[in-house]
Amino acid sequence: MDVPSSSPRRLPPRNPAHQSQSSSSPPKHINEVFPLAPPPPLHTRSNNESWNPQPSSEEFITPSSSPSKGNTALVEVFDRSLQLTPSSSPTKPQATPSKRMLQAIDEDGNGAGAGVGRMDDERLNRKNNKENAPPFSKATEVSQRGNAGPGLQRSHAQSRRAYDPFRDMTIDEIEKLSKPQVKRLKDVAHLYFYDYYYNLVTYVHTRRKRTEDWKAQHENLSTEELKPAWSRFAGRERVALRKRRTRLRKGDFQVLTQVGQGGYGQVFLAEHKETKEVCALKVMSKKLLFKLDEIRHVLTERDILTAAKSDWLVKLLYAFQDEDSIYLAMEYVPGGDFRTLLNNTGVLHFNHARFYIAEMFASVNALHDLGYIHRDLKPENFLIDSSGHIKLTDFGLSAGKLSPDRMESMKMRLDQVKDMDIPERSTMERRRAYKTLRETDVNYAKSVVGSPDYMAPEVLRGTEEYDFTVDYWSLGCMLYEALAGYPPFAGATVQETWHNLKHWKKVLHKPEYENPNYYLSKRTWDLIIHLVAARDQRFQDFKSVQSHGYFSEVNWGDLRAKEPPFVPELDSDRDAGYFDDFSNEADMAKYKEVHDKQNALESMEERKDSMSKIAFVGFTFKYNSFLQRLEMLYRANSHQQAQEAEP
Ligand SMILES: Nc1ncnc2c1ncn2[C@@H]1O[C@H](COP(=O)(O)OP(=O)(O)OP(=O)(O)O)[C@@H](O)[C@H]1O
């Protein structure tokens, strides 16, 4: 057996083949898998259609030039637009450029200097009105008419109280509205409009601010000096405008290397070509998702990633799609996963195991706080960040139920092994058998059905209701593995593992060690048997876990401040040395079953009818902290409205 190491900073071996990745030399095989797109075509438009330094009609929605005031005003704008309540006429702020400056700009008749055309106010207004048409037309119309009908004339507070969204609906319609899919689309629509308004308002605000700053900085220049400076400024603005109009595509990312292979696609280390932002880009084939009936799961994963504001959960930077694939660009977590750490260390020192299991509980609790159950936790889902702390990823199965195919397959396996004759095995035998199984059965870890080692029996059986404590079971199995060197139900073959799970009560034993210096303390075993336990014997909540004696040395309020046992040694933020080398045949062999299954599915006849665009509505996302704050404000606001409306 491996002797647990107590050296605090011994690092698991790295993968020298793909350490620091540079964007200039992507490995050849990656370009074959993921051909680099040509540079985006330059945006072409007429000379006249360029940025105009004059305040435009769309600026009326910028009530203040001070950012903090602007934010409050923004919420009011959203509030107003959502309520369709007329407010006092929006004021049109007057930018007051210095006379000399305007003179200098206007002198050549083209406004913004050589090469930069100028759109006259009227055309710009027309263009802006067109751009703003859908969300603003109603509100503008209302405020211009000054007579919005009895409902819309009420005061702000009155209209809030009197608003009943179900007023004119039939029972059928109300029922439809209560369905989860419809609720999700409603949330997506909300977010869409927030995003729309946020973009619109901040764009105008920052554009005005930039112009004002520029004017303030150039106040003392002579007329001759002003013209070229203005021309340069206008050029930069044109670039900013162009950028604003482009949608994210896979060609915007330079793939550096592959870092992961999942059941539905690959994960790449990638870099945004323009901003140089590094991310983990998860690419999933739409065809495969349809065929595996996994769309709901991927949408949930995107929803969770979007909602994740915790340091314990991997953050989503962007989500986008094209005809064939969907893309999740997540923060890149460079220290590899907990499986690699376990493989490299064998058995963990008891203090190190405590550190990791406490962090794993904290991350799983962050997911539970969002209202989701993971259901399929395994060491591969826990990533180690650059500081050595844990982050949870892969929320694909947190959608409610496993796919019917997978449930069927699991039930079949449980049924097949029920009468198997398994010899009694000692801890040592089981530890050795597990090691051999992992080493020889290269597909063990990546089986498409999933290795059942960590799954709670009620999830495997699929016949009864279950709750978030199924994740406690999985964490208990991981703690057992970290201390024993094998998960509690691991057998010498996969069938034996299924058999052990079926008879888990009989199979669960306290591990023994060859080295007499090692043993499981009473409190450690007590914790494990309250995690790997029947539903009614298991811990019922996170508080009970936290207050168990095993964690008495753990400061739950400040986990991330504690120095981790291992801190990855990274050459740069593009270092992929802690992940498998996907250009190495031996490393790739363990993904063979996944690839074969994916290829077989890909070549099956397509169900074009179901590949409808509607399935992925609301997938697109761009990380935006302000937007998230706004969403929270909106929720708080709705809550307040609901309370006000109560009799
Ligand atoms: N944000 C990230 N940073 C670094 N590596 C990552 C990141 N996300 C995923 N990976 C790597 O990619 C692997 C596969 O990712 P993930 O588990 O999300 O894919 P999946 O298709 O959902 O897998 P599964 O079939 O297990 O559900 C992970 O085990 C990990 O090694």
PDBQT file of the ligand as one rigid body, heavy atoms in Angstrom, charges set to zero:
ROOT
HETATM    1  N1  LIG A 701     -13.426  24.639 -15.832  1.00  0.00    +0.000 N 
HETATM    2  C1  LIG A 701     -12.543  23.673 -16.081  1.00  0.00    +0.000 A 
HETATM    3  N2  LIG A 701     -11.225  23.895 -15.957  1.00  0.00    +0.000 NA
HETATM    4  C2  LIG A 701     -10.334  22.897 -16.206  1.00  0.00    +0.000 A 
HETATM    5  N3  LIG A 701     -10.685  21.652 -16.591  1.00  0.00    +0.000 NA
HETATM    6  C3  LIG A 701     -11.976  21.364 -16.726  1.00  0.00    +0.000 A 
HETATM    7  C4  LIG A 701     -12.981  22.348 -16.481  1.00  0.00    +0.000 A 
HETATM    8  N4  LIG A 701     -14.183  21.774 -16.672  1.00  0.00    +0.000 NA
HETATM    9  C5  LIG A 701     -13.952  20.497 -17.026  1.00  0.00    +0.000 A 
HETATM   10  N5  LIG A 701     -12.616  20.231 -17.058  1.00  0.00    +0.000 N 
HETATM   11  C6  LIG A 701     -11.970  18.952 -17.392  1.00  0.00    +0.000 C 
HETATM   12  O1  LIG A 701     -12.740  18.276 -18.355  1.00  0.00    +0.000 OA
HETATM   13  C7  LIG A 701     -13.216  17.025 -17.833  1.00  0.00    +0.000 C 
HETATM   14  C8  LIG A 701     -14.605  16.733 -18.393  1.00  0.00    +0.000 C 
HETATM   15  O2  LIG A 701     -15.470  17.804 -18.053  1.00  0.00    +0.000 OA
HETATM   16  P1  LIG A 701     -16.971  17.566 -17.626  1.00  0.00    +0.000 P 
HETATM   17  O3  LIG A 701     -16.995  16.539 -16.542  1.00  0.00    +0.000 OA
HETATM   18  O4  LIG A 701     -17.603  18.871 -17.350  1.00  0.00    +0.000 OA
HETATM   19  O5  LIG A 701     -17.548  16.965 -18.982  1.00  0.00    +0.000 OA
HETATM   20  P2  LIG A 701     -18.879  16.139 -19.155  1.00  0.00    +0.000 P 
HETATM   21  O6  LIG A 701     -19.099  15.936 -20.618  1.00  0.00    +0.000 OA
HETATM   22  O7  LIG A 701     -20.001  16.793 -18.441  1.00  0.00    +0.000 OA
HETATM   23  O8  LIG A 701     -18.428  14.812 -18.411  1.00  0.00    +0.000 OA
HETATM   24  P3  LIG A 701     -19.300  13.600 -17.876  1.00  0.00    +0.000 P 
HETATM   25  O9  LIG A 701     -19.465  12.693 -19.022  1.00  0.00    +0.000 OA
HETATM   26  O10 LIG A 701     -18.413  13.031 -16.786  1.00  0.00    +0.000 OA
HETATM   27  O11 LIG A 701     -20.578  14.161 -17.341  1.00  0.00    +0.000 OA
HETATM   28  C9  LIG A 701     -13.169  17.192 -16.306  1.00  0.00    +0.000 C 
HETATM   29  O12 LIG A 701     -13.030  15.948 -15.641  1.00  0.00    +0.000 OA
HETATM   30  C10 LIG A 701     -11.924  18.058 -16.137  1.00  0.00    +0.000 C 
HETATM   31  O13 LIG A 701     -10.763  17.278 -16.173  1.00  0.00    +0.000 OA
ENDROOT
TORSDOF 0
